[in-house]
Amino acid sequence: MNDAIPRPQAKNRKALTALLEIRNLTKSYDGQHAVDDVSLTIYKGEIFALLGASGCGKSTLLRMLAGFEQPSAGQIMLDGVDLSQVPPYLRPINMMFQSYALFPHMTVEQNIAFGLKQDKLPKAEIASRVNEMLGLVHMQEFAKRKPHQLSGGQRQRVALARSLAKRPKLLLLDEPMGALDKKLRDRMQLEVVDILERVGVTCVMVTHDQEEAMTMAGRIAIMNRGKFVQIGEPEEIYEHPTTRYSAEFIGSVNVFEGVLKERQEDGLVLYSPGLMHPLKVDADASVVDNVPVHVALRPEKIMLCEEPPANGCNFAVGEVIHIAYLGDLSVYHVRLKSGQMISAQLQNAHRHRKGLPTWGDEVRLCWEVDSCVVLTV
C-alpha cells in the first residue's frame, strides 16, 4: 500500500500551503445543530469532498463557505482572512449548483461572461477570459448556442466554465453530477477532475454518492449528524474505516461482533457468536479484555476454500441464499448456521461459471487476518 502512486492532489501534503481553515464551525436552527463544532484544513489545489446522507449537514457547511448562511459560531479562514462576516458577493469564492443555473435567454459565451461583466472588467479582458474558458471545456463550437440546445454534459461544462471565469480562490460544487445519468456521470467525473487540476483551483464538493467522492476527491470527510466521522484519502477510508458508520457508508461490508479470547504473537483471537468460529485480527488492533468490538470485513476479501484454515480461524460455513450477477463480479449472499448473513464478492474471470457454487449450495468461506478491521465506534 505504501508503494502506491498517490493522486496528484495528495503528493507532499506536508509541504502544501493551507488555503481554507474551518475552525470550530457551528450552525444551529432552533437549538438544533445542523453543523456541530467542526474543524478542517484544506490545501491549495486540493479537491475535497464532503460526503454523507441527506440531512447530515454537508450542504449547510457548503452554504456557510459560500456566505449564504451565517455561522452560529466559529471561523472560516481563506488565505488568512476571516470570511465569517464577509457577504457572498465579496468573497473570492464561486459556486456551481446542481441545477447549473444557466440563464436560458443567454448564449454559452454570454453565460460565461456574465460574472465578468458584473465585475466591470474591460471588454478585451472579458473576451480573452471567455475564449480561454471555452477552450478549457472544449465548447468553442457551441459558443453561440443557448442552454436548451446543449446536452446535459455540455450544460455542466458551461456552468463549470462560468464558475472558473472569475478565477476564484475556492470553487464550491453542489452535487455536481446529480443531474446526469450514470454513464455520462462516470465520464464527466474524470473530465471535471482533469479541468480542475489543469486550472489548479482549490475545490470543495458536496455529494451523497460515495463512488463520485472516491473518483473525484483527493480527500473525503464523511459527515453524520453535523460532525465529521472520518477524514482521509479514499483508499484510507475504504480500507481502514475507524467507525461502523464510515465502514457501512463507503462500499459494502460485513460486520461481526467479537470478544477477545486469546492474545497471540501474530494476532488477537476473538470469539464471534455470529461466525461460530474464532475470528483473528491484527495483533496491534485496539481490543480490550471483556469489551465487545465490531470487526469489518469487505466482501471482496472473502475467498472460497475447500478446507478450514489450519488454525481454525477466519472461517465460515453457510448456504447460498442469493447470487447477484453484476457482469465483472458476482455477489454471493450466504446464510451462516448461526442465522447471520454474510456477503462475498467473486470476480467473474471466465465466461463460463462452471464449478462455482449456486443457489442452495453449502459453501466454505475464509479470509486473511489483515482483511479484518477492528472498528473503534
C-alpha positions as CSV (number, residue, x, y, z in Angstrom):
1,M,0.0,0.0,0.0
2,N,2.9,2.4,0.8
3,D,4.3,2.0,-2.7
4,A,1.0,3.1,-4.4
5,I,1.3,6.1,-6.6
6,P,-0.5,9.0,-4.8
7,R,-3.0,11.2,-6.6
8,P,-1.5,14.5,-7.8
9,Q,-3.5,16.3,-5.2
10,A,-2.1,14.1,-2.4
11,K,1.6,14.4,-3.1
12,N,3.7,16.0,-0.4
13,R,0.7,17.3,1.5
14,K,3.0,18.3,4.4
15,A,4.7,20.8,2.1
16,L,1.4,22.2,0.8
17,T,0.0,25.6,1.8
18,A,-3.3,25.7,3.7
19,L,-5.9,27.7,1.9
20,L,-9.1,27.1,3.8
21,E,-9.3,26.7,7.5
22,I,-12.6,25.9,9.2
23,R,-12.3,26.5,12.9
24,N,-15.0,25.1,15.4
25,L,-17.7,26.0,13.0
26,T,-21.3,25.6,14.2
27,K,-24.7,26.3,12.6
28,S,-27.9,25.9,14.7
29,Y,-31.6,26.1,13.9
30,D,-34.0,26.4,16.8
31,G,-31.3,25.0,19.2
32,Q,-30.5,22.0,16.9
33,H,-27.0,21.8,15.5
34,A,-27.0,21.2,11.7
35,V,-23.2,21.6,11.8
36,D,-21.7,20.9,15.1
37,D,-18.3,22.3,16.0
38,V,-16.3,21.1,13.0
39,S,-12.7,22.0,12.1
40,L,-10.9,21.3,8.9
41,T,-7.9,22.4,6.8
42,I,-8.0,22.3,3.0
43,Y,-4.8,22.9,0.9
44,K,-4.2,24.9,-2.2
45,G,-5.0,22.9,-5.3
46,E,-6.9,20.2,-3.4
47,I,-10.2,18.6,-4.5
48,F,-12.0,17.8,-1.2
49,A,-15.4,16.0,-0.9
50,L,-18.0,16.4,1.9
51,L,-19.8,13.1,1.8
52,G,-22.9,12.0,3.7
53,A,-26.5,11.1,3.7
54,S,-29.3,13.7,3.3
55,G,-29.6,15.9,6.4
56,C,-26.0,15.2,7.6
57,G,-25.0,18.9,7.4
58,K,-22.8,18.9,4.3
59,S,-24.9,21.3,2.3
60,T,-25.3,23.7,5.3
61,L,-21.5,23.7,5.6
62,L,-21.1,24.4,1.9
63,R,-23.6,27.3,2.1
64,M,-21.7,28.8,5.0
65,L,-18.5,28.7,2.9
66,A,-20.3,30.4,0.1
67,G,-21.8,33.1,2.5
68,F,-25.4,32.1,2.0
69,E,-25.7,31.1,5.7
70,Q,-24.1,32.8,8.7
71,P,-22.3,30.6,11.2
72,S,-23.7,30.4,14.8
73,A,-20.1,30.1,16.0
74,G,-16.6,29.6,14.7
75,Q,-14.5,31.0,11.9
76,I,-13.9,30.5,8.2
77,M,-10.4,31.5,7.2
78,L,-9.5,31.8,3.5
79,D,-5.9,32.6,2.8
80,G,-5.6,34.0,6.3
81,V,-8.7,36.2,6.1
82,D,-11.7,35.6,8.3
83,L,-14.8,35.4,6.0
84,S,-17.4,34.7,8.6
85,Q,-18.9,38.2,8.3
86,V,-18.0,38.8,4.6
87,P,-21.0,38.9,2.3
88,P,-21.1,36.3,-0.6
89,Y,-20.5,38.9,-3.4
90,L,-17.3,40.0,-1.8
91,R,-15.8,36.5,-1.3
92,P,-13.3,35.2,-3.8
93,I,-15.4,32.1,-4.0
94,N,-17.7,30.7,-6.8
95,M,-20.3,28.0,-6.5
96,M,-21.7,25.7,-9.2
97,F,-25.2,24.5,-8.4
98,Q,-26.6,21.0,-9.1
99,S,-29.1,22.7,-11.5
100,Y,-26.3,24.6,-13.2
101,A,-28.5,27.8,-13.0
102,L,-27.6,28.9,-16.6
103,F,-29.5,31.8,-18.0
104,P,-31.8,30.3,-20.7
105,H,-32.0,33.5,-22.8
106,M,-28.2,33.9,-23.0
107,T,-25.8,32.1,-25.3
108,V,-22.9,29.9,-23.9
109,E,-20.4,32.8,-24.2
110,Q,-22.9,35.3,-22.6
111,N,-23.4,32.9,-19.7
112,I,-19.6,32.6,-19.2
113,A,-19.2,36.4,-19.5
114,F,-22.0,37.3,-17.1
115,G,-19.9,37.5,-13.8
116,L,-17.1,39.2,-15.6
117,K,-19.4,41.9,-16.8
118,Q,-20.9,42.3,-13.3
119,D,-17.3,43.0,-12.1
120,K,-17.0,45.6,-14.9
121,L,-13.9,44.1,-16.4
122,P,-12.6,45.7,-19.6
123,K,-14.2,44.2,-22.8
124,A,-10.9,42.9,-24.1
125,E,-10.3,41.1,-20.8
126,I,-13.8,39.6,-20.8
127,A,-13.4,38.4,-24.4
128,S,-10.0,36.9,-23.6
129,R,-11.3,35.0,-20.5
130,V,-14.4,33.8,-22.3
131,N,-12.2,32.3,-25.1
132,E,-9.9,30.8,-22.5
133,M,-12.8,29.1,-20.7
134,L,-14.4,27.9,-23.9
135,G,-11.1,26.2,-24.8
136,L,-10.7,24.8,-21.4
137,V,-14.0,23.0,-21.5
138,H,-13.9,22.2,-25.3
139,M,-17.0,24.3,-26.1
140,Q,-15.7,26.7,-28.7
141,E,-18.0,25.5,-31.4
142,F,-21.0,25.9,-29.2
143,A,-20.3,29.5,-28.1
144,K,-23.4,30.9,-29.8
145,R,-25.9,28.2,-28.6
146,K,-28.3,28.6,-25.8
147,P,-28.6,26.1,-22.9
148,H,-31.7,24.3,-24.3
149,Q,-29.6,23.4,-27.4
150,L,-27.0,21.6,-25.3
151,S,-26.8,18.1,-23.8
152,G,-26.6,17.6,-20.0
153,G,-22.8,17.2,-20.1
154,Q,-22.4,20.3,-22.2
155,R,-24.5,22.4,-19.9
156,Q,-22.4,21.2,-17.0
157,R,-19.2,22.2,-18.8
158,V,-20.6,25.7,-19.4
159,A,-21.6,26.0,-15.8
160,L,-18.1,25.0,-14.7
161,A,-16.5,27.4,-17.2
162,R,-18.7,30.3,-15.8
163,S,-17.7,29.4,-12.3
164,L,-14.0,29.4,-13.2
165,A,-14.0,32.5,-15.4
166,K,-13.7,34.8,-12.4
167,R,-10.6,32.9,-11.2
168,P,-11.9,32.2,-7.7
169,K,-9.6,31.1,-4.9
170,L,-12.1,28.5,-3.9
171,L,-14.7,26.7,-6.1
172,L,-17.7,25.0,-4.5
173,L,-19.6,22.2,-6.3
174,D,-23.0,21.2,-5.0
175,E,-23.9,17.6,-6.1
176,P,-22.1,18.3,-9.4
177,M,-23.1,15.1,-11.1
178,G,-26.6,14.8,-9.7
179,A,-28.5,15.7,-12.9
180,L,-26.6,13.3,-15.1
181,D,-27.4,9.6,-16.0
182,K,-24.9,7.0,-14.8
183,K,-22.8,6.6,-18.0
184,L,-22.5,10.3,-18.5
185,R,-21.8,10.8,-14.8
186,D,-18.9,8.4,-14.9
187,R,-17.3,10.1,-17.9
188,M,-17.9,13.6,-16.6
189,Q,-16.3,12.9,-13.2
190,L,-12.9,12.3,-14.8
191,E,-13.4,15.2,-17.2
192,V,-14.2,17.7,-14.4
193,V,-11.2,16.5,-12.3
194,D,-9.0,17.0,-15.3
195,I,-10.2,20.5,-15.8
196,L,-9.9,21.4,-12.1
197,E,-6.4,20.0,-11.9
198,R,-5.3,21.9,-15.1
199,V,-6.6,25.2,-13.7
200,G,-5.2,24.3,-10.2
201,V,-8.2,25.7,-8.4
202,T,-9.0,24.5,-4.9
203,C,-12.4,22.8,-4.8
204,V,-14.8,21.6,-2.1
205,M,-17.6,19.4,-3.4
206,V,-20.7,18.1,-1.7
207,T,-22.1,14.7,-2.7
208,H,-24.1,11.8,-1.3
209,D,-22.6,9.5,-3.9
210,Q,-19.6,7.5,-2.5
211,E,-18.3,6.5,-5.9
212,E,-18.3,10.1,-7.1
213,A,-16.4,11.2,-4.0
214,M,-13.8,8.5,-4.3
215,T,-13.3,9.1,-8.0
216,M,-13.0,12.9,-7.9
217,A,-11.6,13.8,-4.5
218,G,-8.1,13.6,-3.1
219,R,-9.6,13.6,0.4
220,I,-13.0,12.9,1.8
221,A,-14.8,13.9,5.0
222,I,-17.7,11.7,5.9
223,M,-20.4,13.6,7.8
224,N,-23.1,12.4,10.1
225,R,-25.4,14.5,12.3
226,G,-23.4,17.6,11.7
227,K,-20.0,16.1,12.7
228,F,-17.0,14.7,10.8
229,V,-17.0,10.9,11.3
230,Q,-13.7,10.3,9.4
231,I,-11.4,12.3,7.2
232,G,-8.9,10.8,4.8
233,E,-7.9,9.7,1.3
234,P,-10.4,7.4,-0.4
235,E,-8.2,4.3,0.0
236,E,-7.6,5.0,3.6
237,I,-11.3,5.4,4.4
238,Y,-12.3,2.3,2.5
239,E,-9.5,0.0,3.7
240,H,-9.2,1.4,7.2
241,P,-12.5,2.7,8.4
242,T,-12.4,3.9,12.0
243,T,-16.1,3.7,12.8
244,R,-19.0,1.4,11.9
245,Y,-20.8,4.3,10.2
246,S,-17.9,5.0,7.8
247,A,-17.4,1.3,7.1
248,E,-21.0,0.9,6.2
249,F,-21.4,4.2,4.3
250,I,-18.5,3.5,1.9
251,G,-18.9,0.3,-0.1
252,S,-20.4,-3.0,1.1
253,V,-19.2,-4.5,4.4
254,N,-19.8,-7.5,6.7
255,V,-19.7,-6.6,10.4
256,F,-19.2,-9.1,13.1
257,E,-19.2,-8.7,16.9
258,G,-16.4,-10.3,18.8
259,V,-14.9,-10.5,22.3
260,L,-11.2,-11.1,23.0
261,K,-10.4,-14.8,23.6
262,E,-6.6,-15.0,23.3
263,R,-3.6,-12.8,22.6
264,Q,-1.1,-14.5,20.3
265,E,2.1,-13.1,18.8
266,D,0.7,-13.0,15.3
267,G,-2.7,-11.7,16.2
268,L,-5.7,-11.5,18.5
269,V,-8.2,-14.3,18.6
270,L,-11.8,-13.2,19.2
271,Y,-14.9,-15.2,19.9
272,S,-17.7,-14.3,17.5
273,P,-21.1,-15.8,18.0
274,G,-22.3,-14.9,14.5
275,L,-19.4,-16.8,12.8
276,M,-19.4,-19.8,15.2
277,H,-15.6,-19.9,14.5
278,P,-12.8,-17.9,16.0
279,L,-12.1,-14.5,14.4
280,K,-8.4,-13.5,14.2
281,V,-7.3,-9.8,13.8
282,D,-4.0,-8.0,13.7
283,A,-2.0,-8.1,16.9
284,D,-2.0,-4.3,17.3
285,A,-5.7,-3.9,16.9
286,S,-7.5,-1.9,19.6
287,V,-9.2,-4.6,21.7
288,V,-9.8,-4.6,25.4
289,D,-10.5,-7.7,27.6
290,N,-14.2,-8.4,28.1
291,V,-15.3,-5.5,25.9
292,P,-17.2,-6.4,22.7
293,V,-15.9,-4.9,19.5
294,H,-17.1,-4.8,15.9
295,V,-15.0,-6.1,13.1
296,A,-15.4,-5.0,9.5
297,L,-14.7,-7.4,6.6
298,R,-15.2,-6.3,2.9
299,P,-17.0,-8.9,0.7
300,E,-14.1,-8.9,-1.9
301,K,-11.7,-10.0,0.8
302,I,-13.5,-13.3,1.2
303,M,-12.5,-16.5,-0.7
304,L,-14.0,-19.9,-1.3
305,C,-12.0,-22.6,0.3
306,E,-12.1,-26.4,0.4
307,E,-11.0,-26.9,4.0
308,P,-10.8,-24.8,7.1
309,P,-7.5,-23.0,7.7
310,A,-5.0,-24.9,9.9
311,N,-5.5,-22.5,12.8
312,G,-9.3,-22.8,12.6
313,C,-9.8,-19.0,12.4
314,N,-11.4,-16.7,9.9
315,F,-13.6,-19.4,8.5
316,A,-17.4,-19.7,8.0
317,V,-19.8,-22.3,6.6
318,G,-23.2,-21.4,5.2
319,E,-25.9,-21.8,2.5
320,V,-26.0,-19.7,-0.7
321,I,-29.3,-17.8,-0.4
322,H,-28.9,-15.4,-3.4
323,I,-26.5,-14.6,-6.1
324,A,-26.3,-11.2,-7.8
325,Y,-24.6,-11.4,-11.2
326,L,-23.1,-7.9,-11.9
327,G,-21.0,-8.8,-15.0
328,D,-17.5,-8.3,-13.8
329,L,-18.3,-9.9,-10.4
330,S,-20.9,-11.9,-8.6
331,V,-22.1,-11.2,-5.1
332,Y,-23.0,-14.3,-3.0
333,H,-25.3,-13.8,-0.1
334,V,-24.7,-16.6,2.4
335,R,-26.7,-17.5,5.5
336,L,-24.4,-18.9,8.2
337,K,-25.5,-21.7,10.6
338,S,-26.0,-19.0,13.3
339,G,-28.5,-17.3,11.0
340,Q,-26.2,-14.3,10.3
341,M,-25.9,-13.2,6.7
342,I,-22.6,-12.6,5.0
343,S,-21.8,-11.3,1.5
344,A,-18.8,-12.4,-0.6
345,Q,-17.8,-11.0,-3.9
346,L,-16.1,-13.2,-6.5
347,Q,-14.6,-12.0,-9.8
348,N,-16.1,-13.5,-13.0
349,A,-12.7,-14.1,-14.5
350,H,-14.0,-16.6,-17.0
351,R,-17.0,-16.5,-19.4
352,H,-18.4,-19.8,-18.1
353,R,-19.1,-20.2,-14.4
354,K,-18.5,-23.9,-14.2
355,G,-17.7,-25.3,-10.8
356,L,-18.9,-22.2,-8.9
357,P,-21.5,-22.6,-6.2
358,T,-25.1,-21.9,-6.9
359,W,-28.4,-21.3,-5.0
360,G,-28.8,-23.7,-2.1
361,D,-25.2,-25.0,-2.1
362,E,-23.2,-25.2,1.1
363,V,-20.0,-23.1,0.8
364,R,-16.9,-22.7,2.9
365,L,-15.6,-19.1,3.2
366,C,-12.2,-17.9,4.5
367,W,-10.2,-14.7,4.6
368,E,-6.8,-13.3,5.7
369,V,-6.1,-11.8,9.1
370,D,-5.2,-8.4,7.6
371,S,-8.6,-8.3,5.9
372,C,-10.3,-7.6,9.2
373,V,-10.6,-4.1,10.6
374,V,-11.5,-3.5,14.2
375,L,-13.8,-0.5,14.5
376,T,-13.4,1.9,17.4
377,V,-17.1,3.1,17.5
